[in-house]
Amino acid sequence: MMKIGLLSDTHGYLSQSMLTFFSDCDEIWHAGDFGHAGIAEQLSEFRPLKGVYGNIDGSDIRIEFPEKLRFKCEETDVLICHIGGYPGNYDRKIRQELMDNPPDLFICGHSHILKVMYDKKLGFLHINPGAAGKYGFHHVLTSVRFEVDEKKISKLEILEIQRK
């Protein structure tokens, strides 16, 4: 069993509350728009980090992280990208891969809107953790943690922090 902390769209800001929320996690996954390499460094010093670059990330992040990442966590096939859309409205850059070879868990960021949805048509769980940073139109900073046990995803919890 793995405990995962998931966030996106930090845009150069990382709240201590997020790290506290992730204190029991085995890994941290970031779905893009780190903002700068310091955020990636801080997260990777805290826990093992997997991530992808987002549309605002510069070459410092793009050198270290791919545009999309596909891997196994336990027995769960995970696909992460930054701009992915949501069930019924996937981004054109990822849509065909999702249809041809659906993962068990699809994660993306970009929208700054927290969404957890099951795609009944393609048969996988979709998670967008919303935005963990201070910059953007959102009023609440969000992140997600959950457990992966073989192919089972459970104990999903959400952290919400009112933006000041």
C-alpha positions in Angstrom: 0.0 0.0 0.0 1.2 3.5 -0.9 0.0 6.8 0.5 0.1 9.5 -2.1 0.0 13.3 -1.7 -1.3 15.0 -4.9 -1.1 18.7 -5.8 -0.9 21.0 -8.8 -0.5 24.6 -9.8 1.7 25.7 -7.0 2.9 28.6 -9.2 5.9 29.2 -7.0 4.1 28.9 -3.6 4.0 26.0 -1.2 2.0 26.3 2.1 3.4 24.6 5.2 -0.1 23.3 5.7 0.3 21.2 2.5 3.4 19.6 3.8 1.7 18.9 7.1 -1.2 17.3 5.2 1.3 15.1 3.3 3.3 14.1 6.4 2.1 10.5 6.3 2.5 10.1 2.5 5.0 7.9 0.9 5.2 9.9 -2.3 4.2 13.3 -3.6 2.9 13.7 -7.1 2.7 17.1 -8.8 0.5 17.7 -11.9 2.4 20.7 -13.3 2.9 24.4 -13.0 5.5 24.2 -10.2 6.4 27.8 -10.8 10.1 27.4 -10.2 12.6 24.7 -9.4 12.7 25.6 -5.7 9.2 24.1 -5.2 10.3 20.8 -6.8 13.4 20.8 -4.6 11.4 21.5 -1.4 9.0 18.7 -2.3 11.6 16.2 -3.3 13.6 16.8 0.0 10.3 16.2 1.9 9.2 13.0 0.1 10.0 11.1 -3.2 8.5 13.3 -6.0 7.0 12.4 -9.3 5.7 15.2 -11.5 5.2 16.7 -14.9 5.8 20.2 -16.2 3.0 22.7 -16.8 2.5 25.5 -19.3 4.0 28.2 -17.0 7.1 26.1 -16.1 10.4 27.2 -17.5 13.4 25.2 -18.7 14.6 24.5 -15.2 11.5 22.3 -14.6 11.1 21.1 -18.2 14.6 19.6 -18.0 13.8 17.6 -14.9 10.2 16.6 -15.5 8.4 15.3 -18.6 5.2 16.6 -20.3 3.4 13.4 -19.3 4.3 10.6 -17.1 2.9 7.0 -17.1 3.9 4.5 -14.4 2.7 1.8 -12.1 1.9 2.5 -8.4 1.4 -0.9 -6.9 -0.7 -2.5 -9.6 -2.4 0.7 -10.6 -1.6 2.2 -14.1 -1.2 6.0 -13.5 -1.1 8.7 -16.2 -0.3 12.3 -15.3 -0.2 15.4 -17.5 -0.8 19.0 -16.8 -3.5 19.9 -19.4 -5.9 17.0 -19.6 -9.5 18.1 -19.4 -12.1 15.9 -17.7 -14.4 13.1 -18.6 -16.3 13.9 -21.8 -14.0 16.8 -22.6 -10.4 15.6 -22.7 -7.7 17.8 -24.2 -6.9 16.9 -27.8 -3.2 16.2 -26.9 -4.1 13.3 -24.5 -7.6 12.2 -25.7 -6.4 9.5 -28.1 -4.0 7.9 -25.6 -6.8 7.8 -23.0 -9.2 6.1 -25.5 -6.6 3.7 -27.0 -4.9 2.7 -23.7 -6.9 3.9 -20.7 -5.0 4.0 -17.4 -6.6 3.1 -14.1 -6.0 6.6 -12.7 -5.7 9.8 -14.8 -4.4 12.9 -13.1 -4.1 16.4 -14.5 -4.0 20.0 -13.2 -4.3 23.4 -15.1 -7.9 24.3 -14.5 -7.4 25.3 -10.8 -10.7 23.4 -10.2 -10.7 20.4 -7.9 -12.5 17.5 -9.6 -12.7 13.8 -8.7 -14.7 11.9 -11.3 -15.1 8.4 -12.5 -15.1 8.1 -16.3 -17.7 5.4 -16.8 -17.1 5.3 -20.6 -13.3 4.7 -20.4 -13.3 3.0 -17.0 -10.9 5.0 -14.9 -10.8 7.5 -12.0 -9.9 11.1 -13.0 -8.4 13.4 -10.4 -7.6 17.1 -10.7 -6.3 18.3 -7.3 -7.2 22.0 -8.1 -4.6 24.7 -7.3 -2.2 24.6 -4.3 -0.7 28.0 -5.1 -1.8 31.6 -4.4 -1.9 32.8 -8.0 -5.0 32.4 -10.2 -8.7 32.9 -10.0 -9.4 30.3 -7.4 -10.3 31.4 -3.8 -9.4 28.1 -2.1 -6.0 26.3 -2.2 -6.6 22.6 -2.5 -4.7 19.3 -2.5 -5.6 15.6 -2.3 -4.2 12.6 -0.5 -5.2 9.0 -1.1 -4.1 5.4 -0.8 -3.3 2.9 -3.6 -3.4 -0.7 -2.6 -2.8 -3.0 -5.6 -5.5 -1.7 -8.0 -7.7 -0.1 -5.3 -7.7 3.7 -4.8 -9.3 4.6 -1.5 -9.3 7.0 1.5 -9.3 10.1 -0.6 -9.1 13.2 1.5 -9.1 16.9 0.4 -7.3 19.8 2.1 -8.8 23.2 1.5 -7.1 26.4 2.6 -8.9 29.8 2.2 -6.8 32.1 0.2 -6.0 35.4 1.9 
